[in-house]
Amino acid sequence: MRLHRLSITAFGPFGATQEVDFDALSSAGLFLLHGPTGAGKTSVLDAVCFALYGAVPGARQSPGASLRSDHAPVDLPTEVQLELTVGGRRLEVTRSPAQPRPKKRGDGFTMEKAQSRLRGYDPERGWHALSKSHQEIGEELTQLIGMSRDQFCQVVLLPQGDFARFLRSDAEARGKLLGRLFDTRRFAAVEERLAELRRGAEARVTAADERILALAQRIAQAAGPAGAEATPVAARPGEPGLAEAVLEWAAIARSTARERLDIAHRVVAWAEGRQREARHALDAVRELARLQQRYEETRLRSAALEERRPEHDRCQKELERARKADRVAPALELREEAERAYRAASDGLGRARALLSPELRDVGADRLAELERKFQQELYALDAAREAEERSARIEGERVRLNREAQADDELIREADVWLADWDSTRAALKGRIDASQEAATRAEQLAGLLAPARRRLDAAGRRDALATDVQQAEERLTGAREQELDARKSWLDLRERRLRGIAAELAAGLVAGEPCTVCGSADHPVPASPGDGHVDRATEERALAAQQSAEEARARAEQQLGLVRERHAAAETEARGDDASASSTVAELGELVDRLTGEHAEAHRLAAATNPAREALTAAEREHTERLEQRQQAHGRMSARTAAREALDAEQARLEEQIAAARGESPSVAAHAERLTRRVARLADAAEAVRTEQDAAQRRKQADDRLSDAAFRAGFDTPEAAAATLLDAAVQRDLQHRIDTWQAEAAAVADRRAERDAREAAEQPAAQPSAAQGEFETAEWLLREASSALAAADERCGELTRLSRQAADEVRRLGPVRQEYDRIARLAGLAAGTSADNERKMRLEAYVLAARLEQVAAAATARLQRMSSGRYTLVHSDARTGGRRAGLGLHVVDAWTGSERDTATLSGGETFFASLALALGLADVVTEEAGGVRLDTLFIDEGFGSLDDQTLDEVLDVLDSLRERDRSVGIVSHVADLRRRIPVRLEVVKERQGSSVRHRLA
């Protein structure tokens, strides 16, 4: 990876746009980045990191910190643009952080989102856009570079202070740094995964043991008393031998239960025999009691039967006479029917003759029929006259209808004339309503356009008044924060000055006899300084500095909060003024304005709503005007037609009247005359039919009398009246037959039971006693039930124990592979976690991998350290344990002059610098190789050169200069003056009041 150009705008201390030409600086291979403290040397490196990863190095990415320069104009956005070559591709990445910008409309600021752009260069097409997505650009650059942000900051931006701490830190701190650089999270994940598998396997073993113990408890409950004879299981879940103990205990319980089952079988057999004997005895006694009771019942039934014999004989005689009379019944019914028909015919004849005139009441049937035919012929002759009379009645109805229609048309014409007389005024009034509604609609639209801004101004005025209080409170908080910051800064500066006055005593506290002084280099310390009264140590100064920084942050937050509140207050004030920028209205004034506009708008809207009804009313009136004109014209036409119709009806009526007067005679009408003739014809016909019917009924009655007398004689009765008196209906005869059959059936049954020999023999024996036999049988039944219940319980217990034992055996078989898997996983997890006895050095898996990486780093660093130290020092990895800590990440230095190996924490300040530099360069080589061999053509080394003497500095610079052999360029970040003389190519950062700037110094 090679950097070509860097453009920084409004970033950090740089208030304007600054350009850094890395191609020009890298031409010499080694260049110096220098400038006074606080000028922004490190900010140049921060800009490179921000362009590549969208964030500055972690130590300077504090929460709430802003990357925007306080020196930049408000209209100049913060932006970093970096042009580089990586993975054989020429790219240009541009990033802007989230930052406030002035609003395009009105005063105040709005927050601009972070933006990213990536372009690629093609010799044929030139620069072309690749992406604008933060995520896509981040993934693309990380994949091309092959390193994360932490790795990049350790490998490309070599922070010497971090590696000096790395040399002096313990194994745990080294492990954290190496873990971030080499991403050994997968090995830690393996450790965690093995531990998780071990916990899961242990949980499965415990769960299986708990299931086996639960089965053991169920076996104990099922075994009952049989389980008390076996020794209970004392092992706990997870302990070895639990399964075997449960199986052994279950086998003992099953054996005891089987013995109890055999005993229960024998008891049931004895109880069954006793129950059978008691059953036989009870059945014999019950049979004897039944026969004795049957014999007694037969005797009582025979006596009752003899008492009912006279009634049986009477019923039998009465039934025989009734059956003889049944043979006369058809003749009796026929005589009665003929009598009823004759009486009905005589009554009908009397009623028919009563309707005739006195001279016709004794006339025969033939004369009556002749008169009927005569009057019928007269009736036929009146049909034409009847039709004329009906037509005359209809003509009168038509005249009434014509008069009614004439009245309706006259009324219609009068109403139409009245309505049409007011048409012009009605039409003008409706058009006036439409014009008024349209004007109201226009007014409502105008008022709606004024009402919405007025409401917004009212809301803004309310927010403005509320924010005015917030502004005052924010100003008070800012004043307090500034005072606290000044107090904290004054306290810190005072403590710092006091510490500097006593710094000699603080340095003297770190002197060791025989060790060189870090200030003068002498190994003799004749008169070490001692702390005086009120001495301030480093921790006190750092606490004061932390308090001052905290107060400064609080003041910055208060300023930011005040700016935001003022911005919102100004925005609310602007919105409350509206178009009138000269004066500010109060909430009450704006409320009155809104109420007035609301009322006017509601009234105009109400009037405008009548537009459509008014238009519909006008349309309906015009339609009614047309209809009334047509109706009046049609009414005049109908009047002419009715006059002609009346004349035709009058002529037809006169002709019909002449015909009707000739046909009706003395009757008021033809219909009345026809009705009188019709009644006379009907009476004559009815009287003739009644005479014939009465004669036929008399003949049938005489014939029925003859047949009845003959039937009574043949049945054995002297007269028909005697036969009629003996008749009985079917129900009475069925009742008599039922009583006779019942008596005969009872007599047969009694005779059969008297012939039974066993009942007769049982009656001769003593009375049976079934209650005693029943008691003996119930006792035997109870004993059998108890024995059967005990047998069923014993059999169920054996079956349940067998089933539970089989389940326990199955659980034990399933537990075998689970326990084997647990033993294997537990051993692997113990080895990976360093807790197993087989892991002699107690090294975790991740520490083991990092130890291998540390060996590679130490080997790569030694190649440069030997050159820097003139072959004296060599870095070696040590896996020895120190104290009670785990082994694996020890780092020692071998002194070739003494041949001894010692800890890197014993190096002097200068030795620590070039040792950490060699370690950083070696680490860069190893991480680069780990990242897939990506070339790092540009490196930066930050500070630490001030602790070297001239000779060592020359050797270190020679080592750095040798990096150019691989076409690398190395940038040294330092403010040591001697380096400006030794390195001709420089990038100077100048600190100015309006913001820092960069200047290129090329050889």
Phi, psi and omega in degrees: 000129179232134177269138181250310186209143179228128177242125183240127180230122175053042184241124177061234181277356185270110184278336181240188180277129179236137181249133176242119181263094181289332177298317179291319180292327184277355182296328179272350179090323183228125179223161185246132173251108188225171181158166181294164180298131179086002181287327179125028178297311180293333179295332175297316178292323177300321180295320177298314180295319180296320180296323184278320189241359179075012179203153178275169179308148190303325183294336182251005178265063182284151180298135178082355182286143180254139178273352184283142180284136176287345180274348188282147172297155184294334182268004179258111183284151176284131183203142175233130180231127183232131175250128185211167174240124181213135180062030180076010182240137176268120185232157173227118180246134180234130180227145174229129179283169172296130188204152177282147176221155179296144178291144179289332178234125178084185181267173176094185185234158172228152184275122179270133180289156176295145182227149178219142178220140179231129177236151177240155182249131177235130182304331182272317184263346184077207180284136179216146184289140178249317183195157172234013182266130177303313185293315181297317181294317180299316180294320181296312182292319179298321179292320180290317181288324179084010182222150173283176180297317180298317179297317180299317181292334178272330187264317184267318178258081190290106179272104187296327180299322179295321182283332173296317174296326179298320180295323185268351186280169179275181185295325182294316179295320176298321180298322179296315181294311181296325178297322177291321185286317186261002175050064179269024180298332181294327178286322174296324177294325176297316177301312181296322179296317177297319178296320178294318177297321179297316179296321178295316179296319178297320178296321179293320177297314180297318179297319178296317177298321178295323176295321178295317177296322177298320176296323178297319177295320177294324176296319179296320178293320180290325183289328180064230180298332181293333181282344181287341182282342181264152179287127182294157180281126183257350183289155180254162179302135181095341181279143178295152176086356181296315184296316182295321179295320179294317179296318179296315180295323178294322179297319178296317180297321178295318180298315179296320180295323179294320177300317179293329178293319177299317178298317181296322177301315181293320179296320179296320179298316178297317182293325178295318177299314179297323180292325178295315179299316179295326178295316180298314180298318180294322179295321180295316180294318179297322180294318178298316179296325179293317180294319178297318179293325180294318180297318180294320178297322179297319180297316181293321180294325179294319179294318180294327181293319179294327178294330183266007183294317180300320180295322179299317181294319179298314180298324182292320179292316181297324180290324180294316179296322180295324181288330174293320181292337179298335181286340178268347186301318180299321179293323177297317180295321180294321179294318180295320180294319179294323178295317180295321179294321181293316180296321179296319181293323179294319179294319179296322180293321180296317180294322181291319180290330180295333180279347182273163176292157185302327183285348181252001187287335181254010182284150180281179185293325183292316180296320179297322179292322179296315178297325179298316181294324181295310182292335179290323178294320177298324182293323179297328183288347183268003184296316181294320179295324178296318179297321179296321180294320178296320180294322179298322178293321180294323179299321179296322177294322179294321177300317179298317180298317180296321178296320180295318178295323180296318178296318180297318180292323177298317179295320180297318181294320180294315179298318180297319180297318180295314183293317183291335178295330180262013188295316184298315180293322179296316181295319180295320180296319180293320177295326177295321177298319180296315180298319180295320180293321179294320177297320178295323178296318177298318179295322179295320178296318179297316180294324178296321177295332177274332186287318182298311176299324179296319178294319177297321178295322178295314178298317180296323178295322176297316178295322180300314181295321179292320181288336177299319176295319179297321179298315180299316179295320179294322177296320178295319178295321179295318178300316179295319180295321178295319178296318178296321179296316179298317179297316181294321180292320178297318179296317180295315180298323178296314179294322180296317179298318179295322179293318180297326177295331180251025183292333180297319179294323179294319177292324180295332180294336180266002180287141177236134182302128180089347179264143182291150177284139181287349181261305183259344179083357182282143177273352179261138181230077188292313185228081177294142179290149179241149181291141179266189179292139179071023180296139180251124179271178184294320181299321180294317179296319180295323177296319178295320178297318178298320178295319178295318178295321177298317178295322178296318177296320178297319178296320179296318178296321179294319178297316180297317179296319179297317179298319179295317181295317178298321180297315178295323180294317179296319178297318178295320180296317180296317180292326180290326178292324181068222180284341181269095183273358185278324185224156180254127181270149178278169179295322180295316180297316180292327177295317177298319179299316181295319180296317180296314180294325179296316179297314180297321180294319179297318180294317179294322179294322178297317179292322182292334181293343181275005183296306182297315176301323180293318178295320178295321179296319179296317179297317179296320180295317178297319178296320178294323178300314179296317182296319181294322176300315180294318181297320179296316179297318180295323181297318178298320178296318180295328180297318178296319180294322181294325179299314178296322181294321179298318180297318179295320180293323180296317180296316180293325181294320180296318180295317182293325182297322178296318181292322183290319182296325179288330186268335190273341177066232182275351181284154180294336181206165177297321180295321179293320178295319178293322180293321179297317178296322180297317179297320181295319179297318181294321180294318179297319180295319180294319181294320179295319179293323180294322178297313181295321180294320181294322180294319179295319182294323179295321179295318181292326180293321180295320179294322180293323178299318180296315182294325180293316180299318179295317181294322180292322180294315181294332180277354177098012178259145181290319182226159174298331180293323179296318178297322180293325180291332182276347183298139173234146180283171186297324182294317180294319178296321179295322180295316179298319180294322180296319180293322179294316182294322180297317181295319181292321178295319178296320180297320179293319181295318179296321179297319179297316183289332176292337181276355181286122183280322183295325177291323180294320179291323179295328181292336180281344181274166177296159181297138181287153179237080184287339183294320180295315179297325178295319178298317178297319180293318179297323177298316180295322178297316180298317178298321179293319178297316178300315181294320179294320178298316178297321178294316180297319179297318180293319179293317178296322179297316179296315178298317179296319178295321179296315180296314180294323178295322178295319177298318179297318179296320177298317179298321180294319178295319178291332181290333184304302179298326180294318179292322177298317178297320179298316180299319181292314181293320180298322179293316179295318180296321177295321178295315182292326181274351179078018180256354182280151177292336178289340179270093189296323184267003179055040181266132173287160182298317180296319179295325179296316179294317179295328177297320177296319178295321180295325175299317178296317180297317180297320179294316179293324180288328182298323182302324180270328180295323179296323178291318181293327183258016180058041176078009185278317190251147176223133177269132179228150177270143180231132176252020179285149179275143178241117181066224180265006182279163179282155184269171169130330187236038175278148180224120182239160175243134179259121180269111182292338180287324182254344182076007183262156177247126182221169182289147181293343179290348181271359181289151176285178183299310180295318179296322178298322181296305185287335173293317178292326176296314177299320179295320180296317179294319177297319178297323178298319179296317183291316181295322178298316177296321178296325182282005177104017177076026178291129180288134176251095186273352180227123179234153176232136179240125189255110167060175178105350185284345182290346182269005184257147172278177186297317182295313180295322179299320177297318180294321179294316179296325176298319178296316179295323180293331179291342178295340180291346180298334178264021180062038177260158171237137184240127176254125180258125179260112183197157173245018177289127185293326184295333180291330178294332177282326185276332184246110185284328183272119187221153170241109185262134176255118186256132180265122182228165183296320182274010179121155183287160177216165182244147178225133179270130175244100183255143182293000000 
